[in-house]
Amino acid sequence: MINKSVDEATDGQTFTFKVTDSSGNTRLVPVTVKAVTDADGNVSYTGSSRLILPYGTYTVTEDDWAWRYDSSISSDDQVDTDGSVRVDVQYAGVAPDGSPAVTEIDCVNTLTNDSWFSDDARIKNEFKGK
């Protein structure tokens, strides 16, 4: 399962994750973010997508979607390394103890630059008569 958490500005947007197996085959997984209100009235902006994958090792990477945000991606036992996380799928559907075999992948994006443009876009216009 891929979980995505961001801020209010991304409500309704769809984000793409690349899931690549050890043979180099890639699957694109869309995750759409929606506002979710909890019992206390707190609103969070999250989305998730469930994948069913055969046994194997996979690399999960979020496509670069906004230069103004920092991304952190992690799973149960792996932490972000260069914008991706490696996941080992050991059980298909059910673990030996009878519980669902689910690997959670969490991606959190944090706004680090609230400006769309840098100061490089500013210029002073001077108008002079003839």
C-alpha positions as CSV (number, residue, x, y, z in Angstrom):
1,M,0.0,0.0,0.0
2,I,1.3,3.5,-0.9
3,N,0.2,6.3,1.4
4,K,0.7,10.0,0.5
5,S,0.4,13.0,2.9
6,V,0.6,16.6,1.8
7,D,-0.9,20.0,2.4
8,E,-4.2,21.7,1.6
9,A,-2.9,23.1,-1.7
10,T,-2.8,19.6,-3.2
11,D,-6.4,18.6,-2.5
12,G,-7.7,16.7,-5.5
13,Q,-4.3,16.3,-7.2
14,T,-3.0,12.9,-8.4
15,F,0.6,11.9,-7.8
16,T,2.5,9.1,-9.6
17,F,4.7,6.5,-8.1
18,K,7.0,4.2,-10.1
19,V,7.2,0.6,-8.8
20,T,10.2,-1.2,-10.5
21,D,10.9,-4.9,-10.0
22,S,14.4,-6.4,-10.0
23,S,14.2,-7.1,-13.7
24,G,13.6,-3.4,-14.5
25,N,9.9,-3.7,-15.3
26,T,8.1,-0.6,-14.1
27,R,4.5,0.0,-13.1
28,L,3.1,3.5,-12.7
29,V,0.7,3.9,-9.7
30,P,-1.5,6.9,-9.4
31,V,-2.5,8.2,-5.9
32,T,-5.1,10.9,-5.6
33,V,-5.1,13.1,-2.5
34,K,-8.4,14.0,-0.8
35,A,-9.4,16.0,2.3
36,V,-10.1,13.6,5.2
37,T,-11.8,14.9,8.4
38,D,-11.3,12.9,11.7
39,A,-13.8,12.6,14.6
40,D,-12.3,15.7,16.2
41,G,-12.8,17.8,13.1
42,N,-9.1,17.9,12.1
43,V,-8.5,17.8,8.3
44,S,-5.6,16.0,6.7
45,Y,-4.8,15.6,3.0
46,T,-4.0,12.1,2.1
47,G,-4.3,9.4,-0.5
48,S,-3.4,5.8,-0.9
49,S,-3.3,3.0,-3.4
50,R,-3.2,-0.7,-2.8
51,L,-1.0,-3.0,-5.1
52,I,-0.9,-6.7,-5.3
53,L,2.6,-7.8,-6.3
54,P,4.2,-11.2,-6.7
55,Y,7.2,-12.2,-4.5
56,G,10.3,-10.1,-5.2
57,T,12.2,-6.9,-4.5
58,Y,10.8,-3.6,-5.7
59,T,12.0,0.0,-5.8
60,V,9.3,2.6,-5.2
61,T,10.0,6.2,-6.3
62,E,7.7,9.2,-6.4
63,D,7.9,11.2,-9.6
64,D,9.2,14.7,-9.1
65,W,6.0,16.7,-9.1
66,A,6.9,20.0,-7.4
67,W,10.2,21.7,-6.9
68,R,8.8,23.7,-3.9
69,Y,8.3,20.6,-1.8
70,D,10.7,18.2,0.0
71,S,9.8,14.5,-0.2
72,S,10.4,11.8,2.3
73,I,9.5,8.2,1.5
74,S,9.8,5.2,3.7
75,S,8.5,1.7,4.3
76,D,8.3,-0.7,7.3
77,D,12.0,-1.5,7.3
78,Q,13.6,0.9,4.7
79,V,14.1,4.7,4.8
80,D,14.4,7.1,1.9
81,T,17.6,6.7,-0.1
82,D,18.0,9.2,-3.0
83,G,14.2,9.6,-3.3
84,S,13.3,6.0,-3.4
85,V,12.8,3.0,-1.1
86,R,13.4,-0.7,-1.6
87,V,10.7,-3.1,-0.6
88,D,10.9,-6.9,-0.3
89,V,7.6,-8.7,-0.9
90,Q,7.9,-12.0,0.9
91,Y,4.3,-13.2,1.2
92,A,1.5,-13.0,-1.3
93,G,-1.8,-12.1,0.5
94,V,-1.4,-13.8,3.8
95,A,1.7,-14.0,6.2
96,P,2.5,-17.3,7.9
97,D,0.7,-16.2,11.1
98,G,-2.5,-15.7,9.1
99,S,-2.4,-11.9,9.1
100,P,-2.7,-9.9,5.9
101,A,0.7,-9.5,4.3
102,V,0.8,-5.7,3.7
103,T,3.8,-3.6,3.2
104,E,3.1,0.1,3.9
105,I,5.0,2.8,2.0
106,D,4.6,6.3,3.3
107,C,5.5,9.4,1.4
108,V,5.2,12.8,3.0
109,N,5.8,16.1,1.1
110,T,6.5,19.3,3.0
111,L,6.3,22.8,1.5
112,T,9.8,24.3,1.8
113,N,9.4,27.3,-0.6
114,D,6.2,29.2,-0.6
115,S,7.1,31.4,-3.6
116,W,6.4,30.4,-7.1
117,F,9.2,32.6,-8.4
118,S,12.6,33.7,-7.1
119,D,13.7,37.3,-7.0
120,D,15.4,36.7,-10.4
121,A,12.0,37.3,-12.0
122,R,11.9,40.9,-10.8
123,I,13.0,43.8,-12.9
124,K,12.7,47.5,-12.6
125,N,11.1,49.1,-15.7
126,E,12.1,52.7,-16.4
127,F,10.2,54.7,-19.0
128,K,11.7,57.8,-20.4
129,G,10.1,60.3,-22.8
130,K,11.6,61.1,-26.2
